[in-house]
Amino acid sequence: MRKSRTFGMPRNRVRALAAVLAALTTTALGPTTTDSAHAAPATGVHYVALGDSYSAGGGSSTTYLNDCNQSVNSHPYLYAQLTAPATFDFQACGAAKTTDVLDKQLAPLGDTTTLVSMTIGGNDIGLGTVMATCLFGSDSACLDAIATAETTAHAELPGKLDAVYDAIRTRAPQARVLILGYPRFYDLDVPACLGISATKRTALNKGADVLNGVIRDEVAQHSGFVYEDVADRFAGHQLCDSNPWLHALKWPVGQSFHPNAAGQSGAYLTALQAAAGPERRSPNGAR
């Protein structure tokens, strides 16, 4: 591999970057369904969990249920264990983009579906590539990657999300659909963070806010859809905090920049519970 002229990195760092990109962007195999282990299901709730690795639980376990990196520590799985829905279809899959949701994950949805949760959009704007570039590249390379991702988020992501949201509503007309956002990765109150500059950290957090803003604005246009932010729920537990709920670069590299088990339960599960609320309602407000 030739040295990258764009990043100006040594050969060993280029190899490391390539490994990270391969792990973060490789498309996983199709999802499989995992049912709640509860023997006495609650009546009336039919739950389908869609989305990418942040919903599948990549980074929250050392072993996984399948090639989609679905984890028993993921927030959908934990929620199903806590609430014992009548049915639970776990479709979220690592590396999924909006097209993967449309092509591979919607089959379980139907007229009886009452609850859907999802994280999606990060892979569509190249979030893994951005994180790897910022970790291994220069400040300028990082800022360029973030700017490209933000442009993609504004120009392309709304239409892709709209297609997914419309398809969910068509297939599951009675479902309450909960869309969860993405974390801010860094605590900017920490004065120094080994291996990454303040410039990069600030720009990455801004980029996460842009991504979440696009998702939030698109959700607002769809009846029966609810956006729930997770960024503030990670406060005090971001990268370079003393007790982070996110992984920095780690092995296996595909778990890098993902919530760990504490992040899934402490941030994402609580966000899902808040969005679902004590009562399950259909889009028209009927119980």
matplotlib code that plots the C-alpha trace (Angstrom):
import matplotlib.pyplot as plt

x = [0.0, 1.4, 1.5, -1.6, -0.7, -3.9, -3.2, 0.6, 0.6, 3.4, 2.9, 2.0, -0.7, -2.1, -2.3, -4.1, -6.5, -7.3, -8.0, -10.4, -12.2, -12.6, -14.1, -16.4, -17.7, -17.9, -21.5, -22.7, -24.9, -28.7, -30.4, -32.0, -34.8, -34.3, -37.3, -37.6, -36.8, -39.7, -42.2, -45.1, -45.4, -47.3, -50.4, -50.8, -47.2, -45.6, -42.1, -39.7, -36.2, -34.6, -31.4, -27.6, -24.9, -26.0, -29.3, -27.8, -25.4, -22.0, -19.4, -21.4, -20.3, -17.4, -19.7, -22.7, -25.9, -25.1, -23.2, -25.2, -23.4, -26.7, -26.1, -28.0, -26.6, -28.3, -31.0, -33.7, -32.9, -32.8, -36.1, -37.7, -36.4, -37.8, -41.2, -41.9, -43.8, -46.1, -43.6, -40.1, -38.4, -34.7, -33.7, -31.0, -27.7, -24.2, -23.1, -26.7, -27.6, -31.0, -31.1, -30.4, -33.3, -35.5, -34.2, -33.6, -35.3, -39.0, -40.5, -41.7, -43.7, -47.5, -50.9, -50.4, -47.0, -47.4, -43.8, -40.8, -37.4, -34.4, -31.1, -30.1, -28.2, -24.7, -23.4, -25.1, -22.9, -19.8, -19.5, -17.0, -14.8, -14.9, -14.0, -11.1, -9.8, -10.0, -8.2, -5.3, -5.2, -4.2, -6.6, -7.2, -8.0, -10.4, -12.1, -12.4, -14.0, -16.5, -17.4, -18.1, -20.2, -22.2, -22.8, -24.1, -26.3, -28.0, -28.2, -28.9, -29.9, -33.4, -34.6, -33.2, -34.7, -38.0, -38.1, -37.4, -40.0, -42.7, -42.0, -42.3, -45.6, -47.0, -46.2, -47.0, -49.8, -50.6, -47.0, -45.5, -42.0, -39.2, -36.1, -33.0, -30.0, -26.3, -23.9, -21.5, -18.3, -16.1, -16.4, -15.0, -14.6, -11.7, -8.7, -6.6, -7.5, -4.7, -4.3, -6.8, -6.7, -9.2, -9.9, -10.9, -13.0, -14.9, -15.6, -16.7, -19.2, -20.5, -20.8, -22.8, -25.1, -25.6, -26.5, -28.9, -30.5, -31.2, -32.7, -34.8, -36.2, -37.1, -38.9, -40.9, -42.5, -43.9, -47.0, -46.6, -42.8, -40.9, -37.3, -35.3, -31.9, -29.2, -26.3, -27.0, -27.4, -23.8, -22.7, -19.9, -19.3, -17.9, -14.5, -11.7, -14.0, -12.9, -15.8, -16.7, -19.8, -18.2, -15.2, -12.3, -10.1, -10.0, -9.8, -11.7, -11.7, -15.3, -16.4, -14.5, -16.6, -19.7, -21.5, -20.3, -22.7, -23.0, -23.8, -26.5, -28.2, -27.4, -28.0, -29.9, -32.2, -33.2, -33.9, -36.0, -37.9, -38.5, -39.7, -41.9, -43.6, -45.8, -48.6, -48.4, -50.5, -51.2, -50.4, -53.9, -53.6, -55.9, -54.8]
y = [0.0, 3.4, 6.2, 8.3, 11.7, 13.1, 12.3, 12.2, 9.3, 6.7, 3.3, 1.5, 4.0, 3.7, -0.1, 0.4, 2.9, 0.3, -2.3, 0.0, 1.0, -2.6, -3.6, -0.6, -0.7, -4.4, -5.3, -8.0, -10.9, -10.7, -10.5, -13.3, -13.1, -13.6, -13.9, -12.7, -15.4, -14.5, -17.4, -15.1, -12.5, -9.3, -8.9, -6.4, -5.3, -6.6, -5.1, -5.0, -3.6, -2.3, -0.5, -0.6, -1.7, 0.9, -1.0, -4.5, -3.9, -4.0, -3.3, -4.3, -8.0, -10.3, -12.8, -12.2, -14.0, -14.0, -12.4, -9.2, -8.7, -8.8, -8.7, -9.7, -6.4, -4.3, -1.9, -3.7, -7.0, -5.5, -3.8, -7.0, -8.8, -6.1, -5.7, -9.2, -8.1, -10.6, -10.8, -9.5, -9.5, -8.4, -7.3, -4.7, -5.5, -4.2, -2.0, -1.5, 1.5, 2.8, 0.5, -2.5, -1.7, -1.4, -4.6, -6.9, -5.8, -4.9, -8.4, -8.8, -5.5, -5.8, -4.6, -6.0, -4.4, -1.8, -0.8, -0.2, 1.2, 2.1, 3.8, 4.5, 7.1, 6.9, 4.5, 6.4, 9.4, 7.3, 7.7, 4.9, 6.4, 9.8, 8.4, 6.5, 9.4, 11.7, 9.2, 8.5, 11.6, 15.2, 17.9, 19.1, 15.6, 15.1, 18.4, 17.6, 14.2, 15.8, 18.5, 15.9, 13.8, 16.9, 17.8, 14.3, 14.4, 17.6, 16.7, 13.0, 11.7, 13.3, 11.5, 8.2, 8.5, 9.5, 6.3, 4.2, 6.0, 5.8, 2.1, 1.4, 3.3, 1.5, -1.9, -1.1, 1.5, 1.1, 1.2, 3.8, 4.3, 5.4, 6.8, 7.1, 9.4, 9.0, 10.1, 13.0, 11.1, 13.4, 15.4, 18.8, 19.8, 17.3, 19.4, 16.7, 13.4, 11.1, 10.6, 13.2, 17.0, 19.4, 20.6, 17.1, 16.4, 19.6, 19.0, 15.4, 16.5, 19.2, 16.6, 14.3, 17.2, 17.8, 14.1, 14.1, 17.3, 15.9, 12.8, 14.8, 17.1, 14.2, 12.4, 15.5, 15.2, 11.7, 11.1, 8.5, 8.8, 10.0, 11.1, 10.5, 12.1, 10.1, 12.6, 14.1, 10.7, 10.0, 13.1, 12.3, 9.0, 10.0, 9.1, 10.3, 10.5, 8.3, 5.8, 5.9, 4.3, 4.3, 2.4, 4.3, 2.3, -1.3, -4.9, -6.2, -2.9, -3.2, -2.5, 0.9, 4.0, 2.0, 2.0, -0.6, -2.6, 0.3, 2.7, 0.4, 0.1, 3.5, 5.7, 3.8, 1.7, 4.6, 6.7, 3.8, 3.6, 7.3, 7.4, 4.3, 5.8, 4.0, 3.5, 2.2, 4.2, 3.9, 6.8, 8.2, 8.2, 5.3, 2.9]
z = [0.0, -0.9, 1.6, 1.5, 0.0, 1.4, 5.1, 4.9, 7.4, 8.0, 6.4, 9.7, 10.5, 6.9, 7.5, 10.8, 9.2, 6.5, 9.1, 10.9, 7.7, 6.6, 10.0, 10.2, 6.7, 5.8, 5.2, 7.6, 6.7, 6.8, 10.2, 12.1, 14.5, 18.3, 20.6, 24.1, 26.6, 28.9, 29.3, 30.1, 27.4, 27.9, 25.8, 23.1, 22.4, 19.2, 19.0, 16.1, 16.5, 13.2, 12.4, 12.5, 14.9, 17.6, 17.8, 17.2, 20.1, 18.4, 20.9, 23.9, 24.1, 23.6, 21.9, 19.7, 18.7, 15.0, 12.1, 12.5, 15.9, 17.7, 21.5, 24.6, 26.0, 23.2, 24.2, 22.2, 23.7, 27.2, 26.6, 25.5, 28.5, 30.8, 29.2, 27.8, 24.7, 23.1, 20.2, 19.6, 16.2, 16.4, 12.9, 13.6, 11.9, 12.1, 9.2, 8.0, 5.9, 5.0, 1.9, 4.1, 6.3, 3.3, 1.6, 4.6, 7.8, 7.2, 6.7, 10.3, 10.2, 9.9, 10.9, 14.4, 15.0, 17.8, 18.6, 16.4, 17.4, 15.2, 14.8, 11.2, 9.2, 10.5, 8.0, 5.2, 5.8, 6.4, 10.2, 10.6, 7.9, 9.5, 13.0, 11.6, 9.5, 12.6, 14.8, 12.3, 10.1, 10.5, 11.8, 8.2, 7.0, 9.9, 9.2, 5.5, 6.3, 8.7, 6.2, 3.5, 5.9, 7.0, 3.3, 2.7, 5.8, 4.6, 0.9, 0.8, 4.2, 4.4, 1.3, 2.4, 5.8, 4.3, 2.2, 5.3, 7.4, 4.7, 4.2, 8.0, 8.2, 5.2, 6.6, 10.2, 10.2, 13.9, 15.2, 17.4, 15.8, 18.1, 16.4, 18.6, 17.8, 18.1, 20.9, 21.0, 21.4, 23.4, 26.6, 25.7, 29.3, 29.5, 28.7, 27.0, 25.4, 24.4, 20.6, 19.4, 19.4, 20.8, 17.2, 16.1, 19.2, 18.8, 15.1, 15.7, 18.3, 15.9, 13.2, 15.5, 16.3, 12.5, 12.0, 14.9, 13.7, 10.3, 11.8, 14.3, 11.6, 9.3, 12.2, 12.9, 9.5, 10.1, 12.2, 15.0, 14.9, 18.0, 18.1, 21.3, 21.8, 23.5, 23.4, 26.8, 28.3, 27.6, 29.4, 31.9, 30.1, 26.8, 25.4, 27.6, 30.7, 33.6, 33.1, 29.3, 27.9, 24.5, 23.0, 21.5, 19.1, 20.4, 19.2, 17.5, 15.6, 14.5, 18.1, 18.1, 18.6, 19.7, 23.1, 25.5, 27.7, 30.1, 27.2, 25.9, 29.3, 30.8, 27.7, 24.9, 27.1, 29.2, 26.0, 24.6, 27.8, 27.8, 24.2, 24.6, 27.7, 30.2, 27.6, 24.1, 21.7, 18.0, 15.7, 16.0, 19.8, 20.6, 23.3]

ax = plt.figure().add_subplot(projection="3d")
ax.plot(x, y, z, "-o")
ax.set_aspect("equal")
plt.show()
